[in-house]
Amino acid sequence: MGRPPSILLDQVEDVIVAMLDSIPGKDTHWSRASVAARPGRSKSTIGRIWKRSDLKPHL
């Protein structure tokens, strides 16, 4: 069964919407660190969100 997810679906949506609705400042693309700094999530959590959502902002 596994442990319950530590981040809720609405929080995942907030991360994705924030990335799509804004630009990463002076950088050319979002990095895990820059996204993690905004909503207060860890870099590894952002990486898991990107993997599950099949997001590849570096491409």
N, C-alpha and C positions, 0 to 999 in steps of 0.2 A: 504494500500500500504506500509506504514512503511518508515522509514528513510533509506537512502542508506548505504551500508556497509562502515564502517570506515577503513577497511583494504582490499586492493585489492587482487584479485586472485593470481597475480604474487608474492605478498608479502607473502601470505599463502604458496605458493610453495617454496619460499626462506627459510621460517622457517622450513618446513618439510625436505627439502633437507639438510639444515645445520645440523639438528638432525641426519639424516641417514648417512651423510658422515663423522661425527666426533664422538668422544667418550666424555663423560661428565667429563673428567679429572679423579680425584681420586674417584669420586662417582660411585655407581653401576648402576645408571639410571638417566635419565634426570628429573629434576624437573621444574615446571613452572617458578620458580625464575631464575634458571640457563639458561633456554632458553630465557626468557625475557631479561636477561642481554646482551645477544649476539646481537640480531638485534635491540635492543632499543625499544622493545614493552612491554606493561604491562603484568603482570601475568594473569589478567583476559582475555586479548586478546588471550594469548597463550592457556588458558583453553578453550576458545570458539573454537579455531582452532582445538585443540585435540578432542573436543566433536563432531564437525562437520565432522572431518576426521576419527572418531572412533579409535583414537590413545590412547593407554594405556601403556605408557612407564614404569609404575610401576609394570606391570604384567609380 
